[in-house]
Each structure stands twice: as C-alpha cells, then as structure tokens.
C-alpha cells in the first residue's frame, strides 16, 4: 500500500486530494513539521526524508518520492484512466508541469512558505509586494476556463486549489480575483476535494486542542 507523510493543510493536501481523486488507498502518517516528528511514534521525520518536508510518498516497493510536482504526477500515472495527468507526448503534459512549477515556485515558495514560517514584516515585504502580480496569472488563465489544463480536473488543479485555500489565512483576499473565487468554489464542490479538506481541517483542530 502507498504511504503518504503529510501535515494538515500543508502542500501535502494536494497529494491527498490526488490520491482520493484517483481512488487509491494509502496509509497516512501525520508529521509535526516544526519539531520534525512523526506523530504516531515520535520518530525523527528526517529519517524518512532528510529534506524534512512533506509530502513524502512511500511507494509499494519501499522507494520514496518527495516534492509535490513529482508526487502528484506519480499518483496521476498510477491511474491513467482517471485523466489526472495528460499522457506523455501530449503537449498538455508539459502544460501540467508548467502549472505545477508555477504554483510550487511562485505561490508556495515565494509567498506561502515565508508567510507561515518567518512572520516578520521585513522578511515578508517583497513576497507581499509580488503576490498580486503572481495571482493575476492564473486569474487571467481561468477567466474563460474551468480547469488549469485541458477540459478536466488534473493534479495541477489539486495543487492550485490547496494554494488558494491557504491565501486567506496568509492575509490575501482572493475576492480581488473573481475568476479565482469561482474556480476555488468549483474545486471545493468536488467530493474528493471537499472530503480531503474536511479530513485535514479536523486534524488541525485536534492538534490545536
């Protein structure tokens, strides 16, 4: 069985969404990112991945994959009939990689990561100054489209939906970009997306109690 190391509402949420959209069973291991401990046994998470970051997907043969872009494409390719990634050789395969890279670099690492980890005005001045321009890119793209790539939900949508969810607690009101608001509503109406979010929000409440 696949295993996913995750932290509630971290970027690993997109991997949970992908697994659920693909109809794949997995064993989930909760990680406390600040202490680098695996919740179930207090093991050092860096023994799972020296990077100390989620997601980590443990494959059936015991090999481990890290980095959301790689994990998401791997999950999609396990169930090609679900259409979660275009097939190799299709130009949309590269569009998928384009959007996974954009979300990971321009929204996650450039804005969300410093916002939740540093939380001081000096460190956040530049990310805050750039986020509006960054969000204008997917907003314009989605003004006339239902999904990021092609005509159906892909793992790129799982990744962007996660990022948009985190923007509000990061202090960004996506109401300034109506196409993104409508897009996120569509994504959250999907049963797998809705259930994945509910599961992780419940876990966050439990951890905070």
N, C-alpha and C positions, 0 to 999 in steps of 0.2 A: 504493500500500500504506500502511496505517496505520503510524505510528511511535510508540513509547512510550519516553519518557525515564523511567528508573527508578533506584532504588538498592536493592541486595539487602536484602530483608526490611523495607524501609520500607513506608509505606502504599501505595505503588505496586504492591506484591504483589497487592493486591485487584484492581487493573486487569489484571494479567497473568492472574490466575485467571479474571476475566470474559472476557477475550479467548479463553482456552483453552476455557472452557465454551461460548462462542458458536461455536467452531470457526473463528475469524478469524485469518488470518495477519497478522503485524506484524513490523516491524523494531525491534529493541530497542537502545536506547542507554544504556549504563551511566553513571551520574553519581556523582562523589565529592561528597557533599553538604557536607562541611566545607570543602573547597577550592573548591567550585563549578566543578569542571572536568568536562568530558565525557571519559570515559576513552579513547575511540578516537582523539582528535586533540588532547586537552588544551585544547579550546576553552572559552571562558568560558560556563558554563551560563546565566548571566544574560542572555546574548544570545539564548537560546532562550525564557526566561521571566524577566522582571525580578523575579518573586517568589523565584526561586532555590530552589524547592521542587518535589518530584515529587508526583504524576505530572504529566507533560505529554503529551498525546495530540495528535499531528500528524495532521490529517485528510487525506483523499485530495486535497482541493483546496488543501492547504498551511496552512489555518487551524489554530490551536492552541487546545486546551481545557486548562484547569487545574482543580484542586480535585477530589478523589476523587468527591464526590457527582455532579458534572456529568459527569465522565469515565465513571463506571460506568453512569449512565443512558443516555448516548450509545451506549456499547458494546451495552448491552442492546437498545436500539431498532434497532440495525443488523440484528439477527436476532430479530425478534419471535416467530418460530416456536419459539425455544428457551425462551421463557417466563421470561427472566431479569429481566423487569420487567413488572408488570401494565400493561394498556393504559390510555392516557389516558381519563379519565372514570370509571374503576373506582376505588372508594374505596380499594382496596388500593394504588393508585398513590401515594396520599398516606401510607399506612402505610409504604411503601417509603422515601419521602422522610423520614418521621419517624425511622425507624431509621438511615438514612444520616446524618442530622443528629446523632442521639444518639451514635452511635459516633464520629463526627468531632469533636464538641464535648466530650462528657463523658468519653470514654475516651482518645481520641488527644490532643487539645489540652490537656485538663485534667490528664492523668496521664502518658501515654507520652512526649509531647514534653518536658516539663520533666525527666522522669526521665533520659532519654538525652542531653539537651543541657546541663543545668545540674549535675546530680550533686552537689549540696551539700545538707546537711541542712536548712539554713534555708529554701532555696527549695522543698524537697520536703515540708515538714511539712504544709502544707494539702492538696496533692494526695494524699498518703498517708492523711490523715485522712478523705478523701471517697471513696476508691476502693471500699471495701466496700459502702457505700450505693449507689454507682453500679452495681456489678456485680449487686446484688440485683435490679435491674430486669429485665435480660434473663434472669437465672436464673429468676425467677418466671414470666416470659412463656414460657420454653422448658420449664418443668416438665411441660407437657401438650401440647407442640407439637414437631414435627420441624424446622420451619423458622421463620424470623422472620416471614415474610409469606405468607399463604395456605398452600397444600398442596404447594409445590415450592420448589426452590432458586432464589433470586434474587441479584442483585448485593449486596443488603444482607447476605446470608449470607457472601459473599466478604469483605466489609468487616469483619464481626464476627469471622470466623474468623482473619483477619490480626491483629486487635487481641488476641484471646485468646492467640495464639501468642507475642506479644511480652510478655505479662504475666509469664511465668515469669522471663525474663532481667531484667525490671524489678523483680523481688523479690516478686511476688504469686503465691501458690499457689492456683490456681483449684480445687484439690481441696476447698476450703471451700464450693464451689458445685457439687454433684454434677450438676445439670442442664447446667451449662456444660461440665463434663468430658465428659459423654455427647454433647453437641452437637458439641464440637470433634472427638471421635472420629468421629462421623458425617461431618463435613465432610472430615476428612483421609482418609476411606475413598473419597472421590470421586476418580476418576483424574485429572481436570484439576487439582483442588486439590493432590493429592499430587505430581503432576509439577511444578507451578509452584513449590511449596515446595522440592522437591529441587533444581530448577534454581538457585534463588536461594541456597540454603544452600551449594551447591557454589561459586557465585561468591564468596560471603563467605569461604569457606575459601581460595580462590585469592587474594583481596585481602589476607588476613591473613598469607599465607605470605611 
